[in-house]
Amino acid sequence: MKRLQAFKYELSPNGQQKRQIRRFAGSCRFVYNKALAFQKDRYEQGEKKLSYAGLCRELTQWKLDTSTEWLADTPSQALQQSLKDLDRAYTNFFAKRAEFPRFKKKGVSDGFRYPQGTKLEQVNSRLFLPKLGWVRYRNSREALGTVKNITVSQSGGKWFVSVQTEREVETPIPKGDAVGIDVGVARFASFDRPLAAFDGKDYLEPLNSFKKHQDRLRKAQQALSRKTKFSNNWKKAKAKVQRIHAGIGHARRDYLHKVTTTISQNHAMVCVEDLKVRNMSKSAAGTADQPGRNVKAKSGLNRSILDQGWFEFRRQLDYKLQWSGGWLVAVPPRNTSRTCPACAHVSAENRRTQAQFLCVGCGFEENADTVGAINVLRAGHARFACQVSDAPKSPAAGTHRGESARQG
């Protein structure tokens, strides 16, 4: 079977290459925004949306225009990929998978993509990018397979390159048994039983990456607010804030990758709750007419939820289980921590506190998160038995073998 996988590295460009990279990213952003404005104008005039091929023809005219002839300095394929991204955004919008495309801002998700014409020399730790030449990179691991495309992106003031490869791998055979996982804030992940892969522990402590650096980030943001906007000192202070944010994100992703890799390599089926993280972390501020209650407490809870990275945890489990031949089963979260695993009695009174579960029916006592993991595993077994022979309507609705491996 074929496997698509991305390998991400930090670039080490020289001064001239850095300037060129910023110019290329700005040109791609300009083309995306210009094409989006062009499509909006067509819609207001009652005309149909222009296809990707039609936008490429318009791009040729923009390059010939004296006011935008500088677009010719950027690789044509990178500009075309921006138009392809816009066309995909429109497709997702009409399919009700995403919101309407928005204009891109400078400094936010800057980057561009090369679909071909690149070369990778891992022995010399350098890669060739059209109109940039040979660029050094930090070769932290070997990129396996044939290079399909290369994406250059910025994060925390540094430039990174993501090399997507394709290779043939043997059909994976699932290893291990099934495990139920209940995610939370006090405990990042609770298991239905102690796992040997985690030294006999039945839960994992949260990393709380944001919480650890919250004070340092607050001071850096306060220092930034006191600077004159766009001054040299303001740029330095902004770069410091970006570095702190990047460090928080890198630590969180590293922790999640280590945990999900261990789980996927040791279990054939993983059962998790089908949590709607976006809805769970919505603000409780309300409106001026109907103000919310306990806004400060809810804000702190939202921060803690987002600090755990539950969605990313599930996404990584999804594609890593696909690579190992396993299954991810998402079950409805209703009453998972209120149902007694001993007598099946369901009551809100069973959960006396956030951590304690004490069944009012039979007296069974256990940690509430562990009880949730046990019930998630049982519900996962039932759902898997019912749906394994029939394709589910939605990946989030039941059993599935992963979505996509955006980062390996």
C-alpha positions as a Markdown table, in Angstrom:
| # | Residue | x | y | z |
|---|---|---|---|---|
| 1 | Met | 0.0 | 0.0 | 0.0 |
| 2 | Lys | 1.1 | 3.6 | -0.6 |
| 3 | Arg | 1.7 | 5.9 | 2.3 |
| 4 | Leu | 1.9 | 9.7 | 2.1 |
| 5 | Gln | 3.9 | 11.2 | 4.9 |
| 6 | Ala | 5.3 | 14.7 | 5.6 |
| 7 | Phe | 8.7 | 15.3 | 7.2 |
| 8 | Lys | 9.2 | 18.8 | 8.6 |
| 9 | Tyr | 12.6 | 20.5 | 9.0 |
| 10 | Glu | 13.9 | 23.9 | 10.0 |
| 11 | Leu | 15.4 | 25.9 | 7.1 |
| 12 | Ser | 18.8 | 27.7 | 7.5 |
| 13 | Pro | 18.7 | 30.2 | 4.6 |
| 14 | Asn | 21.2 | 33.0 | 4.1 |
| 15 | Gly | 20.3 | 36.6 | 4.1 |
| 16 | Gln | 19.5 | 36.8 | 0.4 |
| 17 | Gln | 17.4 | 33.7 | 0.5 |
| 18 | Lys | 15.4 | 34.9 | 3.5 |
| 19 | Arg | 14.5 | 38.1 | 1.6 |
| 20 | Gln | 13.5 | 36.0 | -1.4 |
| 21 | Ile | 11.4 | 33.7 | 0.8 |
| 22 | Arg | 9.5 | 36.6 | 2.3 |
| 23 | Arg | 8.9 | 38.1 | -1.2 |
| 24 | Phe | 7.6 | 34.7 | -2.5 |
| 25 | Ala | 5.3 | 34.4 | 0.5 |
| 26 | Gly | 4.0 | 37.9 | 0.0 |
| 27 | Ser | 3.4 | 37.3 | -3.7 |
| 28 | Cys | 1.4 | 34.2 | -3.1 |
| 29 | Arg | -0.6 | 36.0 | -0.4 |
| 30 | Phe | -1.3 | 38.8 | -2.9 |
| 31 | Val | -2.4 | 36.4 | -5.6 |
| 32 | Tyr | -4.7 | 34.6 | -3.2 |
| 33 | Asn | -6.3 | 37.8 | -2.0 |
| 34 | Lys | -6.6 | 39.3 | -5.6 |
| 35 | Ala | -8.2 | 36.1 | -6.8 |
| 36 | Leu | -10.6 | 36.1 | -3.9 |
| 37 | Ala | -11.6 | 39.7 | -4.6 |
| 38 | Phe | -12.0 | 38.9 | -8.3 |
| 39 | Gln | -14.4 | 36.0 | -7.5 |
| 40 | Lys | -16.4 | 38.2 | -5.2 |
| 41 | Asp | -16.7 | 40.9 | -7.9 |
| 42 | Arg | -18.0 | 38.2 | -10.3 |
| 43 | Tyr | -20.5 | 37.0 | -7.8 |
| 44 | Glu | -21.8 | 40.6 | -7.2 |
| 45 | Gln | -22.2 | 41.0 | -11.0 |
| 46 | Gly | -24.2 | 37.8 | -11.2 |
| 47 | Glu | -21.5 | 35.8 | -13.0 |
| 48 | Lys | -20.4 | 32.2 | -12.1 |
| 49 | Lys | -17.4 | 31.4 | -10.0 |
| 50 | Leu | -14.3 | 31.1 | -12.2 |
| 51 | Ser | -12.6 | 27.7 | -12.2 |
| 52 | Tyr | -9.0 | 27.0 | -11.3 |
| 53 | Ala | -8.0 | 27.0 | -15.0 |
| 54 | Gly | -9.7 | 30.3 | -15.5 |
| 55 | Leu | -7.9 | 31.8 | -12.5 |
| 56 | Cys | -4.6 | 30.6 | -14.0 |
| 57 | Arg | -5.4 | 32.5 | -17.2 |
| 58 | Glu | -6.1 | 35.6 | -15.1 |
| 59 | Leu | -2.8 | 35.1 | -13.4 |
| 60 | Thr | -1.0 | 35.3 | -16.7 |
| 61 | Gln | -2.6 | 38.6 | -17.4 |
| 62 | Trp | -1.6 | 39.9 | -14.0 |
| 63 | Lys | 2.0 | 39.1 | -14.7 |
| 64 | Leu | 1.8 | 41.1 | -17.9 |
| 65 | Asp | 0.2 | 44.1 | -16.2 |
| 66 | Thr | 2.8 | 46.8 | -15.5 |
| 67 | Ser | 1.4 | 47.4 | -12.0 |
| 68 | Thr | 1.9 | 43.7 | -11.0 |
| 69 | Glu | 4.7 | 42.6 | -13.3 |
| 70 | Trp | 6.8 | 41.9 | -10.2 |
| 71 | Leu | 4.8 | 38.6 | -9.8 |
| 72 | Ala | 7.0 | 37.1 | -12.5 |
| 73 | Asp | 9.9 | 37.1 | -10.0 |
| 74 | Thr | 8.0 | 34.4 | -8.0 |
| 75 | Pro | 8.0 | 30.8 | -9.2 |
| 76 | Ser | 4.8 | 30.3 | -11.3 |
| 77 | Gln | 3.9 | 27.0 | -9.7 |
| 78 | Ala | 3.9 | 28.5 | -6.2 |
| 79 | Leu | 1.5 | 31.2 | -7.4 |
| 80 | Gln | -0.7 | 28.6 | -9.1 |
| 81 | Gln | -0.8 | 26.6 | -5.9 |
| 82 | Ser | -2.2 | 29.6 | -4.1 |
| 83 | Leu | -5.0 | 29.6 | -6.7 |
| 84 | Lys | -5.5 | 25.9 | -6.2 |
| 85 | Asp | -5.8 | 26.5 | -2.4 |
| 86 | Leu | -8.5 | 29.2 | -3.0 |
| 87 | Asp | -10.4 | 26.8 | -5.4 |
| 88 | Arg | -10.2 | 24.1 | -2.7 |
| 89 | Ala | -11.5 | 26.6 | -0.1 |
| 90 | Tyr | -14.5 | 27.4 | -2.3 |
| 91 | Thr | -15.2 | 23.7 | -2.8 |
| 92 | Asn | -15.1 | 23.1 | 1.0 |
| 93 | Phe | -17.4 | 26.0 | 1.5 |
| 94 | Phe | -20.0 | 24.8 | -1.0 |
| 95 | Ala | -19.8 | 21.3 | 0.5 |
| 96 | Lys | -20.5 | 22.9 | 4.0 |
| 97 | Arg | -17.1 | 21.6 | 5.3 |
| 98 | Ala | -15.7 | 25.1 | 6.0 |
| 99 | Glu | -16.6 | 28.7 | 6.2 |
| 100 | Phe | -16.4 | 31.2 | 3.3 |
| 101 | Pro | -12.7 | 31.9 | 2.3 |
| 102 | Arg | -11.2 | 34.9 | 4.0 |
| 103 | Phe | -8.5 | 37.3 | 2.9 |
| 104 | Lys | -5.0 | 36.4 | 4.2 |
| 105 | Lys | -3.1 | 38.7 | 6.5 |
| 106 | Lys | 0.6 | 39.4 | 6.4 |
| 107 | Gly | 2.5 | 37.5 | 9.0 |
| 108 | Val | -0.3 | 34.9 | 9.5 |
| 109 | Ser | 0.4 | 31.5 | 8.0 |
| 110 | Asp | 2.9 | 32.9 | 5.5 |
| 111 | Gly | 4.2 | 30.3 | 3.1 |
| 112 | Phe | 4.1 | 28.7 | -0.4 |
| 113 | Arg | 4.3 | 25.3 | -2.0 |
| 114 | Tyr | 6.4 | 23.7 | -4.7 |
| 115 | Pro | 4.6 | 20.8 | -6.5 |
| 116 | Gln | 7.7 | 19.8 | -8.5 |
| 117 | Gly | 11.1 | 21.0 | -9.6 |
| 118 | Thr | 12.7 | 20.4 | -6.2 |
| 119 | Lys | 15.7 | 18.3 | -5.2 |
| 120 | Leu | 16.6 | 16.8 | -1.8 |
| 121 | Glu | 20.1 | 15.9 | -0.8 |
| 122 | Gln | 19.9 | 14.4 | 2.7 |
| 123 | Val | 23.6 | 13.5 | 2.8 |
| 124 | Asn | 24.5 | 17.2 | 2.4 |
| 125 | Ser | 21.5 | 18.5 | 4.4 |
| 126 | Arg | 20.4 | 20.8 | 1.6 |
| 127 | Leu | 17.5 | 21.0 | -0.8 |
| 128 | Phe | 17.0 | 22.8 | -4.1 |
| 129 | Leu | 14.0 | 25.2 | -4.5 |
| 130 | Pro | 13.3 | 26.9 | -7.8 |
| 131 | Lys | 14.4 | 30.6 | -7.9 |
| 132 | Leu | 16.0 | 30.1 | -4.4 |
| 133 | Gly | 18.8 | 27.7 | -5.2 |
| 134 | Trp | 20.3 | 25.3 | -2.7 |
| 135 | Val | 19.1 | 25.9 | 0.8 |
| 136 | Arg | 20.5 | 24.4 | 4.0 |
| 137 | Tyr | 18.2 | 22.7 | 6.5 |
| 138 | Arg | 18.5 | 20.9 | 9.8 |
| 139 | Asn | 18.4 | 17.3 | 8.9 |
| 140 | Ser | 16.8 | 15.9 | 12.1 |
| 141 | Arg | 15.6 | 12.6 | 10.5 |
| 142 | Glu | 15.6 | 10.8 | 7.2 |
| 143 | Ala | 12.8 | 11.5 | 4.8 |
| 144 | Leu | 11.6 | 8.2 | 3.4 |
| 145 | Gly | 10.1 | 7.8 | 0.0 |
| 146 | Thr | 9.8 | 9.9 | -3.2 |
| 147 | Val | 9.3 | 13.6 | -2.8 |
| 148 | Lys | 5.9 | 14.7 | -4.0 |
| 149 | Asn | 5.9 | 18.4 | -3.0 |
| 150 | Ile | 7.6 | 20.8 | -0.6 |
| 151 | Thr | 5.9 | 23.5 | 1.4 |
| 152 | Val | 7.8 | 26.4 | 3.0 |
| 153 | Ser | 6.1 | 28.0 | 6.0 |
| 154 | Gln | 6.9 | 30.4 | 8.8 |
| 155 | Ser | 6.4 | 29.9 | 12.5 |
| 156 | Gly | 7.8 | 31.9 | 15.4 |
| 157 | Gly | 10.0 | 34.0 | 13.2 |
| 158 | Lys | 11.7 | 30.9 | 11.7 |
| 159 | Trp | 11.2 | 29.3 | 8.3 |
| 160 | Phe | 10.4 | 25.6 | 8.0 |
| 161 | Val | 10.0 | 23.2 | 5.1 |
| 162 | Ser | 7.6 | 20.3 | 5.0 |
| 163 | Val | 8.6 | 17.5 | 2.6 |
| 164 | Gln | 5.7 | 15.3 | 1.6 |
| 165 | Thr | 6.8 | 11.9 | 0.3 |
| 166 | Glu | 5.2 | 8.8 | -1.1 |
| 167 | Arg | 6.4 | 5.2 | -0.6 |
| 168 | Glu | 5.2 | 1.6 | -0.7 |
| 169 | Val | 4.8 | -0.1 | 2.6 |
| 170 | Glu | 3.6 | -3.5 | 3.6 |
| 171 | Thr | 0.0 | -3.9 | 4.6 |
| 172 | Pro | 0.0 | -3.3 | 8.3 |
| 173 | Ile | -1.1 | -6.0 | 10.8 |
| 174 | Pro | -2.7 | -4.6 | 13.9 |
| 175 | Lys | -1.0 | -5.4 | 17.2 |
| 176 | Gly | -2.2 | -5.5 | 20.7 |
| 177 | Asp | -5.7 | -5.3 | 22.2 |
| 178 | Ala | -8.3 | -2.6 | 22.6 |
| 179 | Val | -8.0 | 0.4 | 25.0 |
| 180 | Gly | -10.5 | 3.0 | 26.2 |
| 181 | Ile | -9.4 | 6.5 | 26.7 |
| 182 | Asp | -11.1 | 9.3 | 28.6 |
| 183 | Val | -9.5 | 12.8 | 28.2 |
| 184 | Gly | -9.7 | 15.5 | 30.7 |
| 185 | Val | -8.1 | 18.5 | 32.3 |
| 186 | Ala | -6.9 | 17.2 | 35.7 |
| 187 | Arg | -5.8 | 14.0 | 33.9 |
| 188 | Phe | -4.8 | 14.4 | 30.3 |
| 189 | Ala | -5.7 | 10.8 | 29.4 |
| 190 | Ser | -7.2 | 8.1 | 31.6 |
| 191 | Phe | -7.2 | 4.4 | 30.5 |
| 192 | Asp | -9.6 | 1.6 | 31.4 |
| 193 | Arg | -6.7 | -0.3 | 33.0 |
| 194 | Pro | -3.0 | 0.2 | 33.8 |
| 195 | Leu | -0.9 | -0.1 | 30.6 |
| 196 | Ala | 2.5 | -1.6 | 30.4 |
| 197 | Ala | 3.5 | 0.8 | 27.7 |
| 198 | Phe | 3.3 | 3.6 | 30.2 |
| 199 | Asp | 5.1 | 1.8 | 33.1 |
| 200 | Gly | 1.9 | 0.3 | 34.5 |
| 201 | Lys | 0.1 | 3.7 | 34.9 |
| 202 | Asp | -3.6 | 4.0 | 34.2 |
| 203 | Tyr | -3.5 | 7.7 | 33.4 |
| 204 | Leu | -1.2 | 10.4 | 32.0 |
| 205 | Glu | -0.5 | 13.7 | 33.6 |
| 206 | Pro | -1.2 | 16.8 | 31.5 |
| 207 | Leu | 1.7 | 18.8 | 30.1 |
| 208 | Asn | 0.0 | 22.2 | 30.5 |
| 209 | Ser | 2.4 | 23.8 | 28.1 |
| 210 | Phe | 0.5 | 27.1 | 28.0 |
| 211 | Lys | 0.0 | 27.3 | 31.8 |
| 212 | Lys | 3.7 | 26.8 | 32.4 |
| 213 | His | 4.6 | 29.8 | 30.2 |
| 214 | Gln | 1.6 | 31.9 | 30.9 |
| 215 | Asp | 3.3 | 34.4 | 33.2 |
| 216 | Arg | 6.3 | 34.8 | 30.8 |
| 217 | Leu | 3.9 | 35.3 | 27.9 |
| 218 | Arg | 1.9 | 37.9 | 29.8 |
| 219 | Lys | 5.0 | 39.9 | 30.6 |
| 220 | Ala | 6.2 | 39.8 | 27.0 |
| 221 | Gln | 2.7 | 40.9 | 25.7 |
| 222 | Gln | 2.7 | 43.8 | 28.2 |
| 223 | Ala | 6.1 | 44.9 | 27.1 |
| 224 | Leu | 4.9 | 44.7 | 23.5 |
| 225 | Ser | 1.8 | 46.9 | 24.2 |
| 226 | Arg | 4.1 | 49.6 | 25.6 |
| 227 | Lys | 6.2 | 49.9 | 22.4 |
| 228 | Thr | 5.4 | 52.3 | 19.5 |
| 229 | Lys | 3.8 | 50.2 | 16.8 |
| 230 | Phe | 6.0 | 49.1 | 13.9 |
| 231 | Ser | 9.1 | 50.6 | 15.6 |
| 232 | Asn | 12.3 | 48.5 | 15.8 |
| 233 | Asn | 11.7 | 47.8 | 19.5 |
| 234 | Trp | 8.1 | 46.9 | 18.8 |
| 235 | Lys | 9.4 | 44.3 | 16.2 |
| 236 | Lys | 11.8 | 42.9 | 18.7 |
| 237 | Ala | 9.1 | 42.6 | 21.3 |
| 238 | Lys | 6.7 | 41.0 | 18.9 |
| 239 | Ala | 9.4 | 38.5 | 17.8 |
| 240 | Lys | 9.8 | 37.5 | 21.5 |
| 241 | Val | 6.1 | 36.9 | 21.9 |
| 242 | Gln | 6.1 | 34.8 | 18.7 |
| 243 | Arg | 9.0 | 32.7 | 20.1 |
| 244 | Ile | 7.1 | 32.0 | 23.3 |
| 245 | His | 4.0 | 31.0 | 21.4 |
| 246 | Ala | 6.0 | 28.8 | 19.1 |
| 247 | Gly | 7.8 | 27.1 | 22.1 |
| 248 | Ile | 4.4 | 26.4 | 23.7 |
| 249 | Gly | 3.1 | 24.8 | 20.5 |
| 250 | His | 6.2 | 22.8 | 19.8 |
| 251 | Ala | 6.2 | 21.3 | 23.4 |
| 252 | Arg | 2.5 | 20.4 | 23.1 |
| 253 | Arg | 2.9 | 18.7 | 19.7 |
| 254 | Asp | 6.0 | 16.8 | 20.8 |
| 255 | Tyr | 4.2 | 15.5 | 23.9 |
| 256 | Leu | 1.2 | 14.5 | 21.8 |
| 257 | His | 3.3 | 12.8 | 19.2 |
| 258 | Lys | 5.1 | 10.7 | 21.8 |
| 259 | Val | 1.9 | 9.6 | 23.5 |
| 260 | Thr | -0.1 | 8.8 | 20.3 |
| 261 | Thr | 2.9 | 6.9 | 18.8 |
| 262 | Thr | 3.1 | 4.7 | 21.9 |
| 263 | Ile | -0.7 | 4.1 | 22.0 |
| 264 | Ser | -1.0 | 3.3 | 18.3 |
| 265 | Gln | 2.0 | 0.9 | 18.2 |
| 266 | Asn | 0.7 | -1.1 | 21.2 |
| 267 | His | -3.1 | -1.3 | 20.6 |
| 268 | Ala | -5.2 | -2.6 | 17.6 |
| 269 | Met | -8.3 | -0.6 | 18.6 |
| 270 | Val | -8.5 | 2.7 | 20.5 |
| 271 | Cys | -11.9 | 4.0 | 21.8 |
| 272 | Val | -12.3 | 7.7 | 22.5 |
| 273 | Glu | -15.2 | 10.1 | 23.2 |
| 274 | Asp | -16.6 | 12.0 | 20.2 |
| 275 | Leu | -16.0 | 15.4 | 21.8 |
| 276 | Lys | -17.0 | 18.6 | 20.1 |
| 277 | Val | -14.0 | 20.7 | 21.3 |
| 278 | Arg | -15.1 | 23.8 | 19.5 |
| 279 | Asn | -18.5 | 23.8 | 21.3 |
| 280 | Met | -17.0 | 22.9 | 24.6 |
| 281 | Ser | -14.5 | 25.8 | 24.5 |
| 282 | Lys | -17.0 | 28.5 | 23.4 |
| 283 | Ser | -17.0 | 31.8 | 25.4 |
| 284 | Ala | -19.7 | 32.2 | 28.0 |
| 285 | Ala | -19.6 | 36.0 | 27.9 |
| 286 | Gly | -23.0 | 36.2 | 26.1 |
| 287 | Thr | -24.3 | 39.5 | 24.8 |
| 288 | Ala | -25.1 | 43.0 | 26.2 |
| 289 | Asp | -28.8 | 42.1 | 26.5 |
| 290 | Gln | -28.1 | 38.6 | 27.9 |
| 291 | Pro | -24.8 | 38.5 | 29.7 |
| 292 | Gly | -23.3 | 35.2 | 30.6 |
| 293 | Arg | -22.7 | 33.8 | 34.1 |
| 294 | Asn | -19.5 | 32.5 | 35.6 |
| 295 | Val | -17.6 | 34.0 | 32.6 |
| 296 | Lys | -14.2 | 34.1 | 34.3 |
| 297 | Ala | -14.4 | 30.5 | 35.5 |
| 298 | Lys | -15.6 | 29.3 | 32.1 |
| 299 | Ser | -12.8 | 31.3 | 30.4 |
| 300 | Gly | -10.2 | 29.5 | 32.6 |
| 301 | Leu | -11.8 | 26.1 | 31.8 |
| 302 | Asn | -11.7 | 27.0 | 28.0 |
| 303 | Arg | -8.0 | 27.8 | 28.4 |
| 304 | Ser | -7.3 | 24.5 | 30.1 |
| 305 | Ile | -9.3 | 22.5 | 27.5 |
| 306 | Leu | -7.4 | 24.1 | 24.6 |
| 307 | Asp | -4.1 | 23.7 | 26.4 |
| 308 | Gln | -4.5 | 19.9 | 26.3 |
| 309 | Gly | -4.9 | 19.7 | 22.5 |
| 310 | Trp | -7.7 | 17.1 | 22.5 |
| 311 | Phe | -8.5 | 17.6 | 18.8 |
| 312 | Glu | -4.8 | 17.2 | 17.8 |
| 313 | Phe | -4.6 | 14.1 | 20.1 |
| 314 | Arg | -7.5 | 12.5 | 18.3 |
| 315 | Arg | -6.2 | 13.5 | 14.8 |
| 316 | Gln | -2.7 | 12.0 | 15.5 |
| 317 | Leu | -4.3 | 8.8 | 16.8 |
| 318 | Asp | -6.4 | 8.6 | 13.7 |
| 319 | Tyr | -3.7 | 8.5 | 11.1 |
| 320 | Lys | -1.1 | 6.6 | 13.2 |
| 321 | Leu | -3.6 | 3.8 | 13.8 |
| 322 | Gln | -4.2 | 3.7 | 10.1 |
| 323 | Trp | -0.5 | 3.3 | 9.6 |
| 324 | Ser | -0.3 | 0.5 | 12.1 |
| 325 | Gly | -3.5 | -1.2 | 10.8 |
| 326 | Gly | -5.6 | -0.4 | 13.8 |
| 327 | Trp | -9.0 | 1.3 | 14.3 |
| 328 | Leu | -10.1 | 4.4 | 16.0 |
| 329 | Val | -13.7 | 4.2 | 17.4 |
| 330 | Ala | -15.4 | 7.4 | 18.5 |
| 331 | Val | -18.4 | 6.9 | 20.8 |
| 332 | Pro | -21.0 | 9.4 | 22.1 |
| 333 | Pro | -19.7 | 11.0 | 25.4 |
| 334 | Arg | -23.2 | 11.1 | 27.1 |
| 335 | Asn | -23.2 | 9.5 | 30.5 |
| 336 | Thr | -19.8 | 7.8 | 30.1 |
| 337 | Ser | -18.7 | 9.0 | 33.6 |
| 338 | Arg | -22.2 | 8.6 | 35.2 |
| 339 | Thr | -22.8 | 5.0 | 34.4 |
| 340 | Cys | -21.6 | 2.4 | 36.9 |
| 341 | Pro | -19.5 | -0.3 | 35.1 |
| 342 | Ala | -20.5 | -2.8 | 37.8 |
| 343 | Cys | -24.3 | -2.6 | 37.8 |
| 344 | Ala | -25.0 | -0.2 | 34.8 |
| 345 | His | -26.9 | 2.2 | 37.0 |
| 346 | Val | -27.0 | 5.7 | 35.5 |
| 347 | Ser | -27.2 | 8.7 | 37.7 |
| 348 | Ala | -25.7 | 12.1 | 38.1 |
| 349 | Glu | -25.3 | 11.4 | 41.8 |
| 350 | Asn | -22.9 | 8.6 | 41.1 |
| 351 | Arg | -20.2 | 11.3 | 40.4 |
| 352 | Arg | -20.0 | 13.0 | 43.8 |
| 353 | Thr | -17.0 | 15.2 | 42.8 |
| 354 | Gln | -14.9 | 15.8 | 39.7 |
| 355 | Ala | -12.6 | 12.9 | 40.6 |
| 356 | Gln | -14.7 | 10.5 | 42.7 |
| 357 | Phe | -17.2 | 8.0 | 41.3 |
| 358 | Leu | -19.4 | 6.3 | 43.9 |
| 359 | Cys | -22.4 | 4.3 | 42.6 |
| 360 | Val | -25.5 | 5.0 | 44.7 |
| 361 | Gly | -26.9 | 1.6 | 43.5 |
| 362 | Cys | -24.2 | -0.9 | 44.3 |
| 363 | Gly | -21.5 | 1.1 | 46.1 |
| 364 | Phe | -18.8 | 0.6 | 43.4 |
| 365 | Glu | -16.1 | 3.2 | 43.9 |
| 366 | Glu | -13.4 | 4.3 | 41.4 |
| 367 | Asn | -11.8 | 7.4 | 39.9 |
| 368 | Ala | -14.4 | 9.1 | 37.7 |
| 369 | Asp | -12.0 | 9.3 | 34.7 |
| 370 | Thr | -11.2 | 5.7 | 34.9 |
| 371 | Val | -14.9 | 4.8 | 35.0 |
| 372 | Gly | -15.3 | 7.0 | 31.9 |
| 373 | Ala | -12.5 | 5.1 | 30.1 |
| 374 | Ile | -14.1 | 1.7 | 31.0 |
| 375 | Asn | -17.5 | 2.8 | 29.7 |
| 376 | Val | -15.9 | 4.3 | 26.5 |
| 377 | Leu | -14.2 | 0.9 | 25.8 |
| 378 | Arg | -17.4 | -1.0 | 26.3 |
| 379 | Ala | -19.3 | 1.4 | 24.0 |
| 380 | Gly | -16.5 | 1.2 | 21.5 |
| 381 | His | -16.7 | -2.6 | 21.4 |
| 382 | Ala | -20.5 | -2.4 | 20.8 |
| 383 | Arg | -20.2 | 0.3 | 18.1 |
| 384 | Phe | -17.3 | -1.6 | 16.4 |
| 385 | Ala | -19.3 | -4.8 | 16.3 |
| 386 | Cys | -22.3 | -3.1 | 14.7 |
| 387 | Gln | -20.4 | -0.9 | 12.2 |
| 388 | Val | -17.2 | -2.8 | 11.2 |
| 389 | Ser | -19.0 | -4.5 | 8.3 |
| 390 | Asp | -20.8 | -1.3 | 7.2 |
| 391 | Ala | -19.0 | 2.0 | 6.3 |
| 392 | Pro | -20.0 | 4.8 | 8.6 |
| 393 | Lys | -21.6 | 7.9 | 7.2 |
| 394 | Ser | -19.1 | 10.2 | 9.0 |
| 395 | Pro | -15.6 | 9.6 | 10.3 |
| 396 | Ala | -16.6 | 11.2 | 13.6 |
| 397 | Ala | -19.7 | 9.0 | 13.9 |
| 398 | Gly | -18.1 | 5.7 | 14.4 |
| 399 | Thr | -15.3 | 3.4 | 13.3 |
| 400 | His | -12.7 | 4.7 | 10.8 |
| 401 | Arg | -9.1 | 4.1 | 9.9 |
| 402 | Gly | -7.8 | 7.6 | 9.9 |
| 403 | Glu | -8.2 | 10.8 | 7.9 |
| 404 | Ser | -4.9 | 12.1 | 6.7 |
| 405 | Ala | -1.3 | 12.4 | 7.9 |
| 406 | Arg | -0.6 | 16.1 | 7.7 |
| 407 | Gln | 2.6 | 15.8 | 9.7 |
| 408 | Gly | 4.5 | 12.6 | 10.3 |
